[in-house]
Amino acid sequence: MAISLDEVDIKLLTALQEDADRTNVELARLTGLSPAATLHRVRALKQSGVIRVISAQLDPAAVGFPLQVYVAATLARHDPRSSRIFDDQIRALPQIIAADNVAGETDYMLTVVARDVADLQYVLASLATRGGQRLVTYLRLAEIKPPSRLPLTPLSSGPAARPRRRRARTAD
């Protein structure tokens, strides 16, 4: 369930999504709150789970991972034990930087970085030996749109009120 956010929360979250390196004083100026009140708000947003983590986004190629691929993985078996084994393998491989269990033609969508083809082959072989029956790789050629901010707006207290259309009266 979504947490109700007020205008101050939205200003803080928008600012932190733009630049998580902002100081508390900068955030306080932006919101019009005192630094202590701002710190309290940010802590509350963290404790509520709205802010999961504040981190730096790195350029994989700049730090030695020129290969970036997406892997669509389908499991050989679909029972809880098989899923758990595969999930554990995904978590154990540091080259897998994002993973989602999905509905549809495949079971998982993975984002993998690799230093070279041998590194990628190791990841794929590890997944195959832990239940990945079909692994389809897609080489990432270029980033078109980087991960972006959530389009935050205040939650309304109820369903959006739509104007009702009046029916034209007919003469009987």
C-alpha positions as CSV (number, residue, x, y, z in Angstrom):
1,M,0.0,0.0,0.0
2,A,1.3,3.4,-0.9
3,I,2.3,5.8,1.9
4,S,0.7,9.2,1.9
5,L,3.2,11.8,1.0
6,D,2.8,15.5,1.6
7,E,4.3,18.4,-0.4
8,V,7.4,18.5,1.8
9,D,8.0,14.8,1.5
10,I,7.7,15.1,-2.3
11,K,10.2,18.0,-2.4
12,L,12.7,16.0,-0.3
13,L,12.3,12.8,-2.4
14,T,12.5,14.6,-5.7
15,A,15.6,16.4,-4.6
16,L,17.2,13.2,-3.3
17,Q,16.3,11.4,-6.6
18,E,18.0,14.2,-8.6
19,D,21.1,14.2,-6.4
20,A,21.4,11.9,-3.3
21,D,24.6,13.7,-2.4
22,R,22.8,16.9,-1.3
23,T,23.5,18.0,2.2
24,N,20.9,18.2,4.9
25,V,21.3,22.0,4.9
26,E,20.6,22.2,1.2
27,L,17.5,20.0,1.7
28,A,16.3,22.3,4.5
29,R,16.7,25.4,2.3
30,L,14.8,23.7,-0.4
31,T,11.9,22.6,1.8
32,G,11.8,25.6,4.1
33,L,12.2,23.4,7.2
34,S,14.9,23.7,9.8
35,P,17.9,21.3,9.4
36,A,16.7,19.3,12.4
37,A,13.1,18.9,11.0
38,T,14.5,18.0,7.6
39,L,16.8,15.3,9.1
40,H,13.7,14.0,11.0
41,R,11.7,13.8,7.8
42,V,14.4,12.0,5.8
43,R,14.9,9.5,8.7
44,A,11.1,8.9,8.8
45,L,11.1,8.3,5.0
46,K,13.9,5.8,5.4
47,Q,12.2,4.0,8.3
48,S,8.9,3.8,6.5
49,G,10.7,2.1,3.5
50,V,9.9,4.8,1.0
51,I,13.7,5.5,0.8
52,R,15.3,2.0,0.4
53,V,18.9,3.1,0.1
54,I,20.9,6.2,-0.9
55,S,23.6,5.2,-3.3
56,A,25.9,6.4,-6.1
57,Q,25.3,5.3,-9.7
58,L,28.5,4.1,-11.4
59,D,29.3,3.8,-15.0
60,P,29.9,0.1,-15.5
61,A,32.3,0.5,-18.5
62,A,34.3,3.2,-16.7
63,V,35.0,0.8,-13.8
64,G,35.9,-2.2,-16.0
65,F,32.7,-3.9,-17.0
66,P,32.4,-3.2,-20.8
67,L,29.9,-6.1,-21.3
68,Q,26.4,-5.4,-20.2
69,V,23.7,-7.9,-21.0
70,Y,20.1,-8.7,-20.2
71,V,19.3,-12.3,-19.6
72,A,15.8,-13.8,-19.9
73,A,15.9,-16.9,-17.8
74,T,13.4,-19.7,-17.8
75,L,13.5,-22.4,-15.1
76,A,13.5,-26.1,-15.9
77,R,11.2,-26.8,-12.9
78,H,8.6,-24.5,-11.3
79,D,8.5,-25.7,-7.7
80,P,9.5,-23.7,-4.5
81,R,12.7,-25.6,-4.0
82,S,13.9,-25.0,-7.6
83,S,13.0,-21.3,-7.4
84,R,14.8,-20.9,-4.1
85,I,18.0,-22.6,-5.5
86,F,17.9,-20.3,-8.6
87,D,17.2,-17.2,-6.5
88,D,20.1,-18.0,-4.2
89,Q,22.4,-18.4,-7.2
90,I,21.3,-15.0,-8.5
91,R,22.1,-13.4,-5.2
92,A,25.5,-15.1,-5.0
93,L,26.8,-13.8,-8.4
94,P,28.0,-10.2,-8.0
95,Q,27.9,-9.8,-11.8
96,I,24.1,-9.9,-11.7
97,I,23.4,-6.3,-10.7
98,A,19.6,-6.5,-11.0
99,A,17.1,-9.4,-11.1
100,D,13.3,-9.5,-11.4
101,N,11.0,-12.5,-11.2
102,V,8.4,-11.8,-14.0
103,A,5.2,-13.2,-15.4
104,G,5.0,-14.1,-19.1
105,E,7.1,-16.1,-21.5
106,T,10.1,-16.1,-19.2
107,D,10.6,-16.4,-15.4
108,Y,13.4,-13.9,-14.7
109,M,14.9,-10.8,-16.3
110,L,18.5,-10.3,-15.2
111,T,20.9,-7.4,-15.7
112,V,24.5,-8.8,-15.9
113,V,27.8,-7.0,-16.2
114,A,31.0,-8.7,-17.2
115,R,34.7,-7.9,-17.7
116,D,34.9,-10.1,-20.7
117,V,33.2,-13.0,-22.5
118,A,34.8,-15.6,-20.2
119,D,33.2,-13.8,-17.2
120,L,29.8,-13.8,-18.9
121,Q,30.2,-17.5,-19.8
122,Y,30.9,-18.2,-16.1
123,V,27.7,-16.5,-15.1
124,L,25.6,-18.3,-17.7
125,A,27.0,-21.7,-16.8
126,S,26.4,-21.0,-13.1
127,L,22.8,-20.2,-13.8
128,A,22.4,-23.2,-16.1
129,T,23.7,-25.6,-13.4
130,R,21.2,-24.1,-10.8
131,G,18.0,-24.7,-12.8
132,G,18.2,-22.2,-15.7
133,Q,16.9,-24.3,-18.6
134,R,16.7,-21.5,-21.2
135,L,18.9,-18.5,-21.0
136,V,18.5,-15.9,-23.7
137,T,21.0,-13.0,-23.7
138,Y,20.6,-9.6,-25.1
139,L,23.7,-7.4,-25.5
140,R,23.1,-3.9,-24.3
141,L,24.3,-1.6,-27.1
142,A,23.5,1.9,-25.7
143,E,21.6,3.5,-22.9
144,I,18.7,5.4,-24.3
145,K,17.2,6.6,-21.0
146,P,19.0,6.2,-17.7
147,P,17.1,5.0,-14.6
148,S,15.0,8.0,-13.9
149,R,13.1,9.5,-11.0
150,L,9.7,8.4,-9.9
151,P,7.1,11.0,-11.0
152,L,5.9,11.8,-7.5
153,T,2.7,13.7,-6.8
154,P,0.6,13.9,-3.6
155,L,-1.8,11.1,-3.2
156,S,-5.4,12.3,-3.2
157,S,-7.6,11.4,-0.3
158,G,-10.1,9.6,-2.5
159,P,-10.7,8.6,-6.1
160,A,-10.4,11.5,-8.6
161,A,-13.7,13.2,-9.0
162,R,-14.7,13.3,-12.6
163,P,-17.3,15.7,-13.8
164,R,-20.6,13.9,-14.5
165,R,-22.1,14.3,-17.9
166,R,-25.7,15.3,-18.1
167,R,-27.9,13.3,-20.4
168,A,-29.8,15.3,-22.9
169,R,-33.5,15.2,-22.2
170,T,-35.8,13.9,-24.8
171,A,-39.2,15.3,-25.4
172,D,-41.9,12.7,-25.0
